[in-house]
Amino acid sequence: MATVVDSSNPKSDFPIQYRELNYLNCTKGWKSWFFTLDHKRIGIMYLIGVTGAFFLGGLFAVLLRTELLRPEKIFLSADGYNQMFTLHGAIMTFLVIIPGVPAAIGNIILPVMLGAKDVAFPRMNLGSFYLWMFGAAFFLAALALGGLDTGWTFYTPYSVYTGTAVRTALLGVFILGFSSIFTGLNFIVTIHTMRPPGMTWFKMPLFLWALYATALIQVLATPVLGITGLLLIVENTFQIGIFDPALGGDPVLFQHFFWFYSHPAVYVMILPAMGVVSEVIAVHSRKHIFGYRFIAYSSIAIAIFGFLVWGHHMFVSGQSKMVAVVFSAITFSVSIPSAIKVFNWLTTMYKGSIRFTTAMCYALAFLFIFSIGGLTGLFLATLATDIHLHDTYFVVAHFHYVMMGSSLVGLFAAIHHWWPKITGKMFSEFWGRIACLGVFLGFNLTFFPQFLLGTRGMPRRYYTYLPEFQNLHILSTCGAYLLGLSSALMAATLIYSVYRGKRAPANPWGGASLEWQCSSPPPGNNFDHPPLAGDPYIMESVVYNEEIGGYVPVECQGANKNSVTASGDKEA
């Protein structure tokens, strides 16, 4: 491979600095990025966009929590508060969590994990990104055109009559839906047609299984959201009776349509994070994943169950008792494949050679937070307790434990696990772990008090509250500040590594899947030679080489002295 002299980093461990041509430097100029067909560059642009949306949505959250420090008004009016939590929810859901792992990390890693040069449809992939940007622009336009105050769910009939920018935001959602569908189609076709020789379905990394299940949901469920949004736009514009009872419509019909998409969308958010955790725990425990087939099948089972449980959001909407009982029973059933995953992850770590890297710390945080989110979901699936807890802060806490605490923590784990591969640079493990600890503590301090608020009767989405709730609100706000600062520290640590970090070896963690067989960062076509596919979790296939500071295949050893085995013991 061609090399160019690199004198940009005088602190590098390499005294004679040569930089291989890779996807980051093979072409230059803004056109080479904005018109690229390289899946890795498209993934980087997604990651930058998602990060910007994350901090914008996070800023709204911090402002909301600041307003709730006292029952009295601090700086937001009641209308301003409604718009703030609506935009926070819409931005975080549609611009951050849904595209976070699949579109950003998935675009970068999926083809490399398959040993492929790119996704099946590179132009569609670029088009998906621009659709995402176009949809995001509509959300920003809604912010400039008077905001949005319906809540991120756009519930009717209020969304039909409000004077805020509902149509603009719904057009953004509609466009984002196409982006999600195209990405899902691309991933399905890529996994079906571009696996290398030797990679059967049950030799695929579990991250690919998770992305495949996610893509099925994206393709099958997202059109329902698009059609529902269009119907609401038509009703909002022409006052046609579809959902508005004053015009002969049915507002509960809107809830059925919305949640038929939005509950599967929950698994669009969580399934990719589960795939990330499967990879991180196996690699950083230096142990073969336990129960591979059970984890793979459980991903598909979760995707199927996701289409059958939307009614548990509507237990108090007036649906029949029989229907409520059926939805409750199916909701309990979803916990089975989720519990299978947690059991297999814990068993994988048992007697493993665990290294508490930053990525592993985020994976462990995921296990704790996801377990709380899942267990508290059982109370909401139980009809008797849901009547009391519905529309309280208990629901807010549960939602954030599953969505933010699990999905975004999974995204953070993915970023740190594959950061050396993506950028070719190592970040500071010390500051990475400090940021992880801050995220973990800040998140729990923010949302665990909200479980208590909900059980004591504090309604969600309220601009003010009774004085006896103030202490718990203060705790929650302090946690939000810590969470925001820790997220900023994480971003600063990663950005600093791009400019000052040590050069990353091809395989810094000892992974056995195909993405660790190419250089860091990968070349434009990913591999100079077709990779050999095998079991992606045989950690004994690589050994540590002290000279390069990373792992190399056993057969490539000239390392009688400088290598260590997968368990961490030096070879004689």
C-alpha positions, 0 to 999 in steps of 0.5 A: 500500500502506498504511504506518505510521510506524516510529520503532523504528530511529533509526539507519536510513538513512531520515530519514522512516521509514515502514514498509509493512504486510507479512507480519510486521506486518500482524497481531499476537499469538501466535494470528496466528502459531500459526494462520496460513495464510501460507506465509511465517510458517509458513516462519519458524516452521520456520526457528526450530525447525530452528535450535533443533534445529541448536544442540541437535544441535551441542551434542551434537556438541561434547560428543562431540568433547570426550570424544574429546580423550583415549582415557580417560574425561573426563566421559561413560560408555560408555552416555552416549557411545552415547546422545549420538552417537545423539541427535546423528545423529537430531536433525541428520538428521530435525529439521535437514537434511531439513526445513532447505531444503525446509520452511523456505526452500522454504515462504518462497520457493517461492510468491513465486518462482512469483508466487503468493499462497500454496501450493496447500494452506495448511491442509495446510502448517500441519498439516505444521509441527505434525506436525514439532513433534509429531515433534520433541517425541517426540525430546525425550521420548526424551531424557527417557525414558532416551535412545537408544543404537542409532545414528540408523539403529536397526539390528536386532536391537539396537534390538529388545532395548535398554531405551532409548526406541526406540519413542518415537523411532520414533514421532517418525520416523513423525510426521515422515515425514507432515510430509515427505510433506505438504510434498512433495505441497504443493510438487508441486501448487503448482508444477504448478498455480500457475505464472504466465502465461509461466513454462513448465517451462523458465523456472522458476528452478532452485531450483524444479526442485530443490524439485520433484525433492526433493518427488518423493523425499519422496512416494515414499520416505518411506512406506517409512521409516514402514512400517519404523518401524512394523514395528520398533515392533511387533517391539519391543513384541510380540516378533514375528519380523520383523527379529530372527533369534532369532525367525525374522526377518531383520536384513538385511531391515531394512537394505534397508528403511531404506536404500531410504528413507535413500539417497533421503533423502540427496538430499532433503538435498542437492538443495535445497542444489544449487538454492540454489547455482544461484541464488546463483552466477548472481545474485552472478556477474551472469551468466546460468546456464550449461547451464540445461536440463542442471542442471534435468534433472540434478536429476531424474536424481539423484532417479531414481538415488537410488532405485537405489543403496541397496545400496552401504551393504550391501557387507559384509552378505553380499549376492551379488557380482553384486548388489554389482557392480551397486550399485557401478556405479550408484553411480558413475553418480550422480556424472555428474549431480552433476558436470554441476552443478559444471561448469555452476556453474564455467562460470557464474562464468567471466568473470562479475562475481563479488561476494564477498558472504556468500551467494556465499562460502557457495556457494563453500565448498559447491563445495569441500566438496561436491567433496571429499564426492563424490570420497571417495564414489568410494572407498566405491563401489569394492568393494575399498576399501569393505571396508577403509573400511566402519565407519571414521571415513572414512565419518563424514567422507564423510557429514559432507562431503556432509550437513553440509558441503554441505547445511547450508552450502547452507542458510546460503547460502540464509539469507544470500541471501534474508535481506533479502527475508525480514526486510526488513533487511540484515546486516553483510557483514563479520561474515557473511564472518568467520562463513563463513570460520570455518565453512569452516575449522572444518568442514574442521579437524573432518572432514578429519583423520577421513579420515586416522583412517579410512584408518589403521583407527580404527572409528567410534562407538568410545568410546575409541581407541588412543593413536596416534590422539590427535593427529588427534582433538585437531585434530578437536575444535579444529575442532568448537569453531571450527565451533560458535563460527562458527555462533553468530557467524552467528546473532548477526549475523543476529539483530542485523540484525533489530533494527539492520540497514539497511532492505533494498531490494526487490532488493539483489543484482540477481536477475531472478526473481520474488521480487525484484519484491515489496517486502522483506519481502513483503506478506501476499499477496506481490504488489500486482499480478500479476508478469511472468514471464520468463527468471529469469537475464537479469541485464541486466533490472535496473540498480543505483540508488544512491538506493535502494541496490538494483536496479530494472527497466530500464524503471522507470529514472529513473536516468540518473545514479544507475544502473549496468548489470548488469556494474557500470559506470555508465551515462552 
